[in-house]
Amino acid sequence: MPDKPGPKKATRRRGTHSVEGRLNSEIIRLLEDDGRMPYSEIALKLQVSEGTVRNRVNGMKDAGLLRIVAIADPSASDYKADAMICLKVAPGITPQAVADRLGELSSVVYILWVTGRFDLLVELICDDPDDLAGFLEDHIHGVEDIVDAEVMLGLKNFKNQFLLKRNWKPRDT
């Protein structure tokens, strides 16, 4: 029977993981503000080596925890229609199936499986209000996998925060 690690190892590991998690979170925070920030600048700000930053970023990318992408802010663009659509999925259909179908559409920018009266919350952005009407007609109303929908048209965007704002660490797999 293999020996179990003693309390000293477990404590050290937890402490190390916590420090690693904080450093990863700080790296992510800086990259959220500027995804093109050089590793040398991140290293300087966090008082670690450039190699440490490079290894952490590559490790988080390899683990699927970090992707560096460009995000267009719909509130700063010329979109004329922004809507949130609450969907009730038909019996026998999974929310995943509807999400997969709608996720193929470029005007759908956000899909969340939710609890409560509805199953999915979908955000849609369109170039003009006629595109919204066409989307609803073609993809929401009268389709067999959706039994109810509530459409809320955005009037004014007070905050648009895409960024993760908590400390996190990799999931155990």
Backbone torsions as a table, in degrees:
resi	resn	phi	psi	omega
1	MET	NA	128.9	-178.6
2	PRO	-67.7	148.1	177.3
3	ASP	-70.6	141.3	175.5
4	LYS	-82.8	145.5	177.6
5	PRO	-64.8	142.6	179.1
6	GLY	-75.7	170.2	-178.4
7	PRO	-60.0	-31.6	-178.6
8	LYS	-61.8	-44.6	179.3
9	LYS	-65.1	-43.9	-178.3
10	ALA	-62.5	-42.8	179.6
11	THR	-64.5	-44.9	-179.8
12	ARG	-62.0	-42.3	-178.4
13	ARG	-63.8	-45.7	179.4
14	ARG	-60.8	-44.8	179.3
15	GLY	-62.1	-43.8	178.9
16	THR	-63.2	-43.5	-179.3
17	HIS	-62.7	-37.9	179.1
18	SER	-64.4	-43.9	177.2
19	VAL	-63.1	-44.1	178.1
20	GLU	-60.6	-43.4	179.8
21	GLY	-61.8	-41.0	178.8
22	ARG	-66.0	-41.7	179.0
23	LEU	-65.1	-44.8	177.1
24	ASN	-58.7	-43.3	179.8
25	SER	-62.3	-40.0	179.0
26	GLU	-67.0	-40.0	176.9
27	ILE	-61.8	-45.7	179.6
28	ILE	-61.9	-43.5	179.6
29	ARG	-56.5	-45.0	179.7
30	LEU	-67.2	-40.0	179.3
31	LEU	-70.5	-27.9	175.2
32	GLU	-64.1	-37.6	178.7
33	ASP	-73.8	-34.1	179.9
34	ASP	-153.9	97.5	-177.5
35	GLY	-65.5	-11.9	179.6
36	ARG	-105.4	10.6	179.9
37	MET	-61.0	129.8	179.7
38	PRO	-63.6	146.2	178.4
39	TYR	-57.5	-34.4	-179.8
40	SER	-63.3	-37.6	179.1
41	GLU	-71.3	-40.1	176.5
42	ILE	-61.8	-45.2	-179.5
43	ALA	-59.7	-42.6	179.7
44	LEU	-62.9	-45.3	-178.9
45	LYS	-65.5	-34.3	-176.7
46	LEU	-98.0	-0.2	178.7
47	GLN	57.0	47.6	173.2
48	VAL	-132.7	174.3	-179.6
49	SER	-78.6	155.7	176.8
50	GLU	-60.7	-37.3	177.9
51	GLY	-62.6	-37.2	176.9
52	THR	-61.8	-45.6	179.6
53	VAL	-62.4	-47.6	-179.5
54	ARG	-58.3	-46.4	-179.7
55	ASN	-64.0	-41.1	179.6
56	ARG	-64.5	-46.8	-179.5
57	VAL	-61.9	-47.6	-179.8
58	ASN	-63.2	-39.3	178.2
59	GLY	-63.6	-43.1	178.9
60	MET	-67.3	-36.8	176.3
61	LYS	-64.4	-47.0	-179.3
62	ASP	-61.8	-34.0	-179.5
63	ALA	-81.5	-3.0	-179.7
64	GLY	77.8	16.5	-178.3
65	LEU	-93.4	-14.4	-174.4
66	LEU	-142.3	130.4	169.5
67	ARG	-131.4	133.3	177.9
68	ILE	-101.6	112.9	-175.2
69	VAL	-136.1	162.1	173.1
70	ALA	-88.9	138.0	177.7
71	ILE	-123.3	120.6	175.7
72	ALA	-81.3	136.3	-179.9
73	ASP	-91.0	108.9	-178.3
74	PRO	-57.7	-30.7	-178.3
75	SER	-71.0	-18.4	179.7
76	ALA	-98.4	3.0	-176.1
77	SER	-108.0	-172.4	-176.8
78	ASP	-94.9	18.0	179.1
79	TYR	-61.5	137.8	-177.5
80	LYS	-100.2	-15.2	-178.9
81	ALA	-139.9	125.9	176.5
82	ASP	-128.5	121.5	-176.4
83	ALA	-134.2	146.6	170.2
84	MET	-106.5	132.5	-177.8
85	ILE	-124.0	121.3	175.6
86	CYS	-92.6	128.6	-175.4
87	LEU	-121.6	137.6	171.3
88	LYS	-105.4	119.7	-177.2
89	VAL	-79.6	143.3	-179.7
90	ALA	-65.2	148.6	176.3
91	PRO	-56.4	139.4	180.0
92	GLY	85.7	-5.2	178.8
93	ILE	-111.1	138.3	179.1
94	THR	-88.1	148.8	173.4
95	PRO	-56.6	-35.0	179.2
96	GLN	-60.0	-40.4	-179.2
97	ALA	-63.5	-43.6	179.0
98	VAL	-68.5	-42.0	178.3
99	ALA	-60.6	-41.0	178.2
100	ASP	-62.2	-43.0	-179.4
101	ARG	-64.0	-49.8	-177.7
102	LEU	-72.8	-29.6	-179.5
103	GLY	-63.7	-19.1	177.7
104	GLU	-72.8	-16.0	-173.8
105	LEU	-90.1	130.4	-175.3
106	SER	-66.5	-25.2	-179.8
107	SER	-76.9	-15.5	176.3
108	VAL	-86.9	117.8	-175.2
109	VAL	-109.9	-8.9	-175.1
110	TYR	-158.0	132.5	174.8
111	ILE	-137.9	126.4	-179.3
112	LEU	-129.9	128.9	173.6
113	TRP	-78.2	125.2	-174.2
114	VAL	-125.9	165.7	173.6
115	THR	-100.2	168.3	177.9
116	GLY	106.4	-152.4	-174.6
117	ARG	-64.5	-31.1	-178.8
118	PHE	-113.0	166.3	-179.1
119	ASP	-101.9	-35.6	-176.6
120	LEU	-131.7	145.6	171.2
121	LEU	-116.5	123.1	-175.0
122	VAL	-122.1	132.4	173.9
123	GLU	-105.9	136.2	-175.4
124	LEU	-128.9	135.5	172.7
125	ILE	-123.6	138.6	-176.4
126	CYS	-135.2	156.4	179.1
127	ASP	-74.2	-28.2	175.1
128	ASP	-154.7	161.6	-176.1
129	PRO	-58.1	-28.5	177.5
130	ASP	-65.7	-33.1	176.6
131	ASP	-65.0	-37.1	177.1
132	LEU	-63.2	-46.4	179.2
133	ALA	-61.1	-42.4	178.2
134	GLY	-63.7	-40.6	177.5
135	PHE	-60.9	-48.3	-179.1
136	LEU	-60.6	-43.6	-179.6
137	GLU	-65.3	-43.5	-175.3
138	ASP	-81.2	-32.1	-168.6
139	HIS	-121.3	-9.8	-176.4
140	ILE	-120.7	-61.0	-176.1
141	HIS	-79.8	132.4	176.8
142	GLY	81.4	8.4	175.8
143	VAL	-95.0	151.2	-172.4
144	GLU	-75.8	-21.0	-176.0
145	ASP	-91.8	-0.6	178.5
146	ILE	-126.1	128.9	-179.4
147	VAL	-105.2	-17.6	-180.0
148	ASP	-155.3	146.3	178.3
149	ALA	-146.0	142.0	172.9
150	GLU	-125.0	122.0	-176.1
151	VAL	-105.4	128.4	178.0
152	MET	-120.3	114.2	-179.9
153	LEU	-81.8	130.4	178.5
154	GLY	-71.6	132.9	178.8
155	LEU	-99.9	-44.0	179.7
156	LYS	-152.9	134.7	179.6
157	ASN	-93.9	116.0	179.4
158	PHE	-90.8	-27.3	178.2
159	LYS	-154.6	138.5	178.1
160	ASN	-133.6	92.2	-173.7
161	GLN	-114.9	105.3	-180.0
162	PHE	-90.3	-12.0	-166.1
163	LEU	-88.2	146.1	176.3
164	LEU	-76.1	123.1	-175.3
165	LYS	-120.0	49.5	174.6
166	ARG	-146.1	159.4	174.1
167	ASN	-76.4	137.0	-179.7
168	TRP	-145.3	163.9	179.5
169	LYS	-139.5	162.9	-179.1
170	PRO	-60.2	145.0	172.6
171	ARG	-73.6	145.7	172.8
172	ASP	-73.1	131.2	-179.2
173	THR	-109.7	NA	NA
